[in-house]
């Protein structure tokens, strides 16, 4: 035979996405063609092996310890997990914009207070290392990226004026984050600064989440 | 590490406790799900160190978001999807990273790969396949793992990777072709 089955047809046959007639014709051809029959068998074997791969791989022994450290740090650095509030009747573009303004004021004030006092770690709190807060920060940043991506997919569903106000608020929070971060790099064990950084991230994530709820 | 078997009720009560801030309950959830989460991270990234970081991030994210788990699906399903999201979100930011799982002199990874399955005649085939998956280009690897290993449908993969279903098919076919070539060497 000269007209062998294409690679796409072989794959579609294995995946069961060909229509009945096309699948019958391809199977008939494969039965009568040594080349296509062998290719089909090999492909099926490869896919079957992939599907039979073990579902688990032992993680590194120290992984849980690292996770626990981050979580414990989080108990100091940021709020315990909260139930996500359903979109409430109270979320309106006007209220969101107003909330953004209040947030900015709080963020700026809080940052100013902490940066001027620069308290050390409080008694009874977990001593946070650079690794710990940077690890927490990575988790916050991942949440921010995810919410941002969701929002990007909802463009056009919020009034431009609301978006502009919230974006300004976000920019201010970003400045506060950058300040707190810079201070933490100089003083990585400072629990107050860690709390401030986490608080700023929480505000940013909260604002993004409310925008997502409003746009959905 | 063999993961303890748990019934849905066991997991449900652990989730409830962990949501209230019980770290020990979360540790038990970790013990029952870590192997699966790490397998997803390792196969999706092809890089053991990166997989470790992402598994860490996935569990920290899960801890933070336990309150959003509504029980509409099994906890494991929720966690696996969260893990895939963590991996794909990270991958978007590091497209140019050229990670590879196994180099010829990487004894640690080789021993890890050998631990994938129970001893048996097909362990060598599995290890070869794992190596081949790890050597795929990132996008082809993601599609192959999600479709052929994790059982996602074309449309789901297209949605998560922001690709057209036709592109997912093309990447999948390409990945299989590359894998078969590597296995036949």
Interface residues (C-beta under 8 A of the other chain):
Chain A: X7 X8 X11 X12 X17 X42 X43 X46 X47 X49 X50 X51 X52 X53 X54 X55 X56 X57 X58 X59 X60 X63 X64 X66 X67 X68 X70 X71 X72 X74 X75 X80 X81 X82 X83 X84 X135 X136 X138 X139 X142 X143 X145 X146 X149
Chain B: X1 X3 X19 X21 X23 X26 X27 X30 X31 X34 X35 X36 X37 X38 X39 X42 X52 X55 X56 X57 X59 X60 X61 X63 X64 X65 X66 X67 X68 X85 X86 X89 X90 X92 X93 X112 X115 X116 X117 X122 X125 X126 X129 X130 X133 X144 X148 X149 X151 X154 X169 X172 X173 X176 X177 X179 X180 X183
